[in-house]
Amino acid sequence: MLKILQNLGFKQTEAQVYLLLTTTGPQKAKNIALALHMHKQQLYWTLKKLESRGILNVSNESPAFFSVVFIEEIVDSMINAKKEQALTLQETKDALLSSWRAITKKENNSNYPVDSDS
């Protein structure tokens, strides 16, 4: 399962935290660090990164409890992001190709000497 998550873009520590919280449910940072034998500083960095990517939820209580977003939501979000990237690329394709053709046409019509040996 770690490899699958890593193939989805998770770093190893992120995948470990995600799997732990998936199997145990919401946990305090202290319990996560103990279970994974991870330094708190590394854990907090990982938790913050997962939260910023929308993969982790953090409670408002003190101390905070951390829980995961369901994998289906994460995969759906990744699919939507890739679709948006593809759509943006498709939308800019004509302008890009038009600019490219203009640039290459100028270079081909320039007064630069052409090396006939190439």
N, C-alpha and C positions, 0 to 999 in steps of 0.2 A: 504494500500500500504506500510506503514511503516513496518508492520509485514513481508510482503513478502521480502522486502529488508533486514530486519534483519535475516530472514531465509537463505538469500544468503550470510550472513557473515558481513553485515553492522552493525556498532554500531548505537545506536539511533541517535546521533548527525550527524553521517555521512549520515544516511538515510534522516534526515530532510534537510540537505544541498542539497543532491542529488535531492530530490523531489522539493525543492524550485527552484533550477536552471533548472530543467526539465520544470517547469511550467512558469518560468519568462524569461528564456534565460540568456545569459551572464550577470554577475553582478560584481560590485566591492565588496570587502570584507566588506566595511562599510555598504553597502546596505543589504548584507546578514545578518550581525550582527544585524542590526536594525529590519529586518523582522522576524528574529528568536528569538529576545530578548536574544542574546547570547553574552557573554563577548568576546572581540576581541582575547584575548589570547587563549581561548578554540577554537574559530573559526579558527584561524591560524593553530593551531595544527591539527584540523580536516581537513582543506584544504590541508595541507602538507601530511597528511596520505592518503587522497583520491588521490592526485596527484601521490604519490609514488606507489600506487597500479594500476595506469593507468586508474582511474575512472574519473578523472578531468583533464581538460586542463587549462593552465594558459597562458594568453597573455603576450607578451613581453613589452607592453606599461606600462607607469607609470601614475596613479595607474593601477595595473593589473586587468584584467577582468577574471573571472572564469566561465568556462562552462563545461558541462558534456559530457562524452562519452555516446553514445546511449546504452541503456540497452541490446540490442541484441548483441552488440560487447562484453559487459561485460560478459554476460551469455556464449557466445561462447568461450571466453577466459577461463572462469571457467571450462567449459566442457573439453577443450583441456588440461588444467592443470591436471584435474582428470584422463584423459586418459593417460597422460604421467606418472602420479604416478602409475597407474595400470600396465602399460607396464614395468616400472622399477621394480615393485614388481614381476611381472611375470618373468622377466629376471633374477632376483636374487633368485628366488624360488629354483631352482635345487641346486645351491651352498649352500644356506641356509640349505636345507633339508639334503644334503650330510654331511655338518659340524655337524648338529644336530645329525644325526645318528651315526657319529663317536664319538661324545662326549658321547652319551647315551650308546653306545656299550662299551666304555672304563669303564664307571661307572658300568655297569652290569658285566663286567669281572674283576673288581678290587678285591683286597683281603679284602675288608671291610666286616666285619661280617654282615650277614643279620638277622634282627630281625624277627623271625618266628611268633611273636604275631601280626604283622601288616597285 
